[in-house]
Amino acid sequence: MNASTNSFSLTKIYHDFKQITKAGLAISVVFSSIAGYLLGFDDENPFRWSVLLMLIVGGYCMVGASNAFNQVIERDLDALMDRTKNRPVPSKRMSSNTALIIASLLTIIGIVLLYLINPKTAMFGAISIFLYTCVYTPLKTITPLSVFVGAFPGAIPFMLGWVAATNHFGIEAGTLFLIQFFWQFPHFWAIGWFLYEDYEKAGFFMLPTGKKDKSTAMQIMLYTVWLIVASLLPCLGYTGQLFIKPISAVLVLFLGLWMLFYAIKLYQNRTPKAARTLMLVSVSYITLLQIIYITDKFLR
């Protein structure tokens, strides 16, 4: 009986930890950092498994801490929304104090591990937590500009990997940041569209016009175009050590047109189904883009 109870408790703790840190989101963010690291290392900055491991664990800790702090701050609002009411804190399976302790420990562990890589990596990780927790989260109930603010910490992971590999922030890391920055808008506005009614219960302003209208859909299309342009910059020869060959640029272009097609479909139909499809396509876009970039480097 005791063994069964302990097993149940450990399973419960594991699932609550996954939820408080948003494991699925955290893993996808860490993947972006890994991609940036694989793009950044070279003969002058050789690949090191120890650095990659610290980036993975430290990166997960930083994202997990941001999500945990967010859920403590928004616990009363999360309780109002169907998709979040069963999270550990709003459902009262976990106390706010416990969540704060977890978030604080993850922050310390994350910053220490990233600092061991180099101080710049730790600095950008700390900036990410601060912006997400102290600026983006409070703004969600005040203004749709919260998505713009949230795009800054959301765009850091891709370039964080490059900085971890090179200990340098330049045009290469800036380009990776720019790509993921523009990607945030169609991705999160699509989420804000198909979850509009749920967000409305908590008073969150996630769409640029505050409505599911043509103007919002038009902005989603425009930012998708900017995303395509940013993603093709490395083929022009102006982004330093970050570059892709013409064949890879063609693949990236087709990938962007694929996403733009679904952005146009959202503009035409303006339905939750079209928005959900665009969100899923956007996740595939950023993942496949990073794979193309990495493959291009290793096949040169």
Secondary structure, 3 states (H helix, E strand, C coil): CHHHHHHHHHHHHHHHHHHHCCHHHHHHHHHHHHHHHHHHCCCCCCCCHHHHHHHHHHHHHHHHHHHHHHHHHCHHHHCCCCCCCCCCCCCCCCCHHHHHHHHHHHHHHHHHHHHHHCHHHHHHHHHHHHHHHHHHHHHCCCCCCHHHHHHHHHHHHHHHHHHHHHCCCCHHHHHHHHHHHHHHHHHHHHHHHHCHHHHHHHCCCCCCCCCCCHHHHHHHHHHHHHHHHHHHHHHCCCCCCCCCCHHHHHHHHHHHHHHHHHHHHHHHHCCHHHHHHHHHHHHHHHHHHHHHHHHHHHCC
